[in-house]
Amino acid sequence: MLPVRRDSEGALLTGGEDAFAARMASLRAAKRSIRIQALIFRGDEAGLRVAEALKQKKRSGLDVRVIVDAASNLDWQTQWMYFDLKQHGIAVEGYEALYLEWATADVKPSDPLRPNKRFHDKLWVVDGEEPGGLAVVGGRNIANEYFRIAAGPVDRWRDQDVELRGPIVGDVVASFERNFEYFKGLKARLPKTFNPDNAWNLTRETILKIGQGKAAARTKGDLAVLAEATAARRVDLTFQPLVARFIQNRPRFRETFIPQAYLQEVDAATKTLFLANAYFVPSRAFADALRRAVQRGVRVVVIANSPESNDISEIAAVSRYLYRDLLGASGPDGGRAGPGSLEIREWRGPSAQEGTLHAKYAVVDGREALVGSYNLDPRSERLNSETVLALRSPELAAQLEKTFLEDDLPKSAPISLDQANAFRRPAGIDEKFKLLYSLGLRDWL
């Protein structure tokens, strides 16, 4: 577990456009190193712009390294983009040419779920070794929808990041290095002939002699122009002091730090608990913690995705199946409500001129917050590698609470107990089958 840091500062990156502009500005200013990890780093207009900046910095002599999730980036243009990065000397862990990622998969007979334990971390670190280095952490991958580079609202997603400065940046670096060394260790166990790093070293020697191949890339002109304009935006961030701990959670090593942090924050709430979570399928322990908060007099409000806004519709079906248990025991329509209240709301998505709610954050009593990649679902708890920033800062927490109440809440609709009961027993045959199918996949979604 990394230590609590008391001498760092942070600034919220709420809008996707500002989040992209801040990232691109950090790349332009980079002097020594760049470390990027994302579940998805797609070869679209946003991703290709990031890739070009990375190649430029590599040519300038910087140490540039990238980690991606092998199973989440299989389209041919993205694979070509990774090949292009690697032929320019940039390490891209989680990718191997010719779709050979399976050759370096982590298979362990005593852990049959090991291949499905994915890397969901989102880390962006520039000059992490320097006093002036920075890190961006939160829920955003690298693709058009996360930065709202889109022609229509469906592909303009709502997400949440925090930009960090100070000693806590070193803790983000440490988390990146843990994952990077993990990937390197998988390949080091292979015979030298089958270690793909050796093949890449030989390939780069040949490339230097005959010249680099140009990676194929198709872009849409209007989106490319929008990506360029967004990258050039000026972003004026207001940094606030914070007390924080950066938490990494890797179930493959039986780590449970983030679930513990969420439970501790819920149990510590005395007045308000506001949760925005993309894929809300709470564990029994977390649901019990919410009920205890209500009994203590806490106002609890949860915003999750509706079926219309969820990019994985099966998760929305499971979420709705669980609403009744929460509202029936704790909600304003339930017969056993405590002195507090529990309200569940669903993101309206297209009807609110928005895409998917992809944010994962919590605000406690307007003073503390959790922001990161962690979803309140079985996959994040039991399978995925995840990261979260746990912070105490009245200024930042108040800003995030204001965003929740004034921006996110109006774009959601309340769920009544009657609705929750109806979700539990859908009327149509299609809805019945979808619920049955989704519940069967509950632990894998």
N, C-alpha and C positions, 0 to 999 in steps of 0.2 A: 504494500500500500504506500503510495506516494504521500509526502508530508503536506500539512496545511501551510499555505503561503500567506503571509500577512503584509507583504510589501509589493504587491503587483496591482495592476489596474486593467479594466476592461471597458469595452464599448459595444453596445448592441448593434447587430446587423440584422435588421428585421426585413426590409425590402430586398427582394432578389436582385434588383438592378444595382443597388448600393453594394450588395454582397459581391457581385461580379466585379464592379468597378474597384472595390477595395482590394480584391485579390489581384487584379491585373496591376494595380498601382504598386502592390508589394513586390510583384515580379520585376517590374521596371526598376525598382529601387534595390533589388537584391544584390549583395556584394560578395557573399561567400558560399551560401548553400541554399538549396530548396528541397524540402521534403513534402510530398503530397501523398495522402492515402484517401481512397474513396471506394465504396462498393461499386459505383458506376463512374467511369470516366469515358464518356461516349465521344465518338468521332463525328459530332455534329458541329454546327457553327460555333458554339461556345467552346466545346472541347478542342476543336482544331485551333482556335485562337490561343488557348492556353498552351497547347502543344508547340505552336510556333514560338511563343515566348520562352518556353523551356529549352528549345533547341538553340535559340539565340544566346541564352545565358550559359548553356553548356559550351558553346563556342568561345565564350568569354572566359572560360576556365572555372566556372562554378561547379561545385558538387551537386548534381541534380539526381534525385531518386524518387521513384514512384512505386506505390503498391496499389494493386487493384484486386478485386475478387474474380477468380478465374471463371466462375459459372455465370457471371452477370454481364459479360462484355463480349458476346460471341458473334455479333454481326460483323460482316466482312470489312466494312469501312473502319470500324473501331479497331479491329485486328491489324489492319494496314497502318493505322495511326501508331499503334504500339510498335509495330515493326520499324516504322520510320524513326520513332524515338530511340529505339535500341540501336539502329544502324548509325545514329548520331552519338552513340556512347552513353545514353541515359539508361540506367538500370530500371527495368519495369518488372517488379516481382508480382507473381500471380498470373503472368502471361508467358506463354511459350509459342514460338512460331508453329504454323501448320496445325493449330488446334491440339498441340501435344501437352496441354496442361495436365492431362490425366497421368502423364509419365512421372510427374513430381507430386502427385496427390499424397496426402497424409493418410495412410491406411493403417489401422491398428485393430487386430482381431478382438482385443478385449473391449473395444469401443466401436460397435458397429455403426453408430451415427457419426463417426468422425468425418467422413467425406462431406456430410451435410452441415458441418459447423463452419459457417461462412464468416468472412471478414467484412463487417458492417461499419467499421470505424470511419470517421471523416476527420482527417487531420490535414492542416495546411500550415507549414512552418517555413519561415524565411529568415535566414541568418540566425538560426537558433542558438549558435555558439557565441553570438555577440551580445553585448549589453543592450543594444538597440534592436534586437530581434523581435519578431512578432509571430503570433500563431492565431489561426482562425479555427474554432471548433464549433460543432453543432450538428445539424441534420442534413446539410446540403451535400449532394453528390455534384459531379461536374457534367452538366448537360443543359440543354436549352431551358427545359421547364423549370429547373431550380433557380435560374436567373431571370425568369420571365421574359425570355427572348422568344416571342411567339406572336403569331398573327391573331390568335383568338384567346379568349379567357380560359378555355379548357386546359391549355398547356402553360398557363401562368400559375405556378404552384405557390402555396404559402409555406414558408420554412423559417427557421430561426438559427442564427449564429451569434457568436460572441468573438470579438477580436481582443487578443490579450497581449499585454506587454509586461515585462518584468521577469523575476525569477521563475514564475509558473510556466513560462515558455519552455524552460529546461525540462519540466515534467512532461510536457507534450512531446518534446524530442525523445525523452526516454521511452514513452509509449510507442512512438514510431519505430525506434530502434529495436524494441522487443519483437515487434512483428516482422521487421526487416530481417533480423537475425534468425527468426523462426523459418522464414522461407529459404534463407541461405543454408540453414542447417538441414533442411529436407534434401537439398541437392548435394550437400557435402557427404551424405550417407551413401550416395550412389557411386558405383564404380566410375572412374574418371572418364571412361569412354561414353558413359550415359549421362554425365553431368552436362546439362544444356549450357551452363556458363562457359564451359570449355569450348563448345561449338561456337558460341557467340564471339569469343575472343578470336578464334580463327576467322570467322566471318568478317569481323571488323578489319582484320588485317588485309583480307582480300578486297573489301570495300575501299580501303584507303588507296589501293593500287588501281582499281578499275573504275572507281567513282560510285557515288551513292545512287541507288535506284529511287525514282520518284514515286512516292506512295499515291495511289489513286484516291481522289476525294471529290465527292459531289456535294455541292452546297446550294441552298436556295438564295438567290440574290437578295431578296428583301430581308431575310433573316441574317445574312452575312453583314449587310449594312447596319441592321439593328444591333448586332453583336459588337461591331466596331464602335458605334456610337455609345453603347452602354459601357464598354471598356474604357472609353475616354471621359466618362462622367467624373466630375469632381465630387468627392465625398468628404465632408467635414464631420469627423467623428468626435464625440465628447467622451473622453475617458474618465472613469470614476474609480476611486480606490476600492479594493475588495479584499476580503479574506476568503480564500478559496482552496479547494483541493481538486486536483484532476484525477479522475478515477477511470481505470481501465479494467474491463471485465472479460475474461476469456474462459468460457465454460469447458473448453477442451482441457484446461488445467484446473478444473473444479473451482474456479473463482466465482464468488457471489457478491462482490463488493457493491455493484450498482443496485441490485435488488435490496440489499441491506440499506443503502443510502436512501432509496425511495421510501422504504418503510419507516426509517428514522425520521425523515422529514414529515411524513404524514402524521406520525405519532407525536411530533413536536408542535404541530399546528394548534393554535389556540383561538384564532378568529376566522381566518379565511384560508382556503386551499383551492387554487385555480390550476387546472390541468388541461393542457392541449396535447393530444397524442394521436398520431396518425393511425395507429393500429391498436385499438383499445380492446384487449382481451385479457383482463386482469386475472392474476392468480387468486386462489382462495385466500391466501395470506394477505394480499393487497386489498381485496374486497372487504375482508374483515377489518383491516386498518381504516378503510374509509368509513365503515359503520361506527367504529369506535370514535372517530373524529366527530361524526354527527352527534353521537351521544354526549360528547364533551361540549357541544354547542358551536361547532365549527360550521361555517358556510362552505360547502364543497360544490364546485361547478366543474364538470368535465365536458370538454368539446372533443368529439371524435368524428370520423368521416361517416357520411351517409352513403348508401349504395350508389347514389348518383355521382358522388365525388371521389369515392375510394378507387384507386387504381388496381386494387386486388379485391374484387367484389366478394369473394368468399369470406374475407376477414370481416366485412361489414355484416354479413349474415350471422357469423358467430358472435360479434359484438352485440347485435340486437337480441340474440338468444339470451344473453346474460343481463340485459337491462332490468328485467323483472325482479331478479333476485336483489339487485341493489336498490331499486326504487321501492319495492315492496317492503323492505326492511327499514329504509332510511329516507325515502324521498318524501316530498311534500304531499303526495297523494296516498302514501302508505299509512297503514294503521298503527305502525310501531315507531313512528318518527321520534327522534330525540329532540333536544332543544335546538339543535342545529338543523341543517337542511342539506340534501343532496340533489343536485339538478344535473341531468344528462342532456346534452344538446348535440345536434348533428350539424356538421358543416354543410352548407347549402350548395357549395360548389358553383356550377354553371348559372344557377338562378341568382347568385350573388356576384356574377361576373368574375368568378374565381375558378381555379383548377383544384387539384387535390390539396388537402391539408396534410403536409408532410412534416410539420414541426413536432418536436418532442420536448416540451418544457413544463415546468411546474413552478408556481410562485406561492410561497408560504408566508402568511401574515404580512405581506408587503415588505419583507426584510430579507428573505432568503429565496434562492431559486436553484433549480436544476435545469441545465440545458445540455443537450447532447444528441447522440445517435440512437439512444435506447428507447425502444417501443415497449409499452406495457402489454406484452404478449408473450406466449410461450417460446417463440423463436429467439427473442432477445434474451430471455431469462436462461434458456437451456442450451442454446446452440450457437448464437452469433457472438463473435468478438465485438465489443462495444466500448464507447468512451462517453463520459459525462463530466461536465464541470459543475461542481457543487459550490455555490458562492453565497457569501453573506455580504450584502451591500445595500443599505436602504435606498441609495440613489438608483442603482441598476435594477433592483427588484421592483421599485416603484414604477420605473419606466416600463418594465415588462408587464407589470400588473395593469398599467394604463393601456398598453397595447391589447391585452386580453379583453379588458372591459369595453374599450371604445372602438377597437378595430375588429377583433376576432368574434366577440360575442354577437354583435349585430348581424354577422354573416352566418349565424347558426340558428337552428330552430329547436325549441324545447321538446323533449319527449315525455309524454304523460304515462302514467301507470297503465291506463287503458291501451295505449299504443304498444307498450312493452308486452302486455299480455297477448295482444294480437300478433306481435312478432314471434312469440313463442309457439303459436299454433297457426301458421299461415294457412290461408284458405285455398289458394290455387295449387294445382298439382305441380306446376313448375317451381313454385316457391317452396313447396314441401321437399321436392327432390334436391333443390339447391341447398336447403338447410341441412338435410340429411348428409349430403356429400361434404359440405363444409365442416360439419361437426366431426366427421370422420378424419378430416385433415387438420384438425385444430392444433395439434402439437407440431405440425410441419409448416404451417402458413407463415 
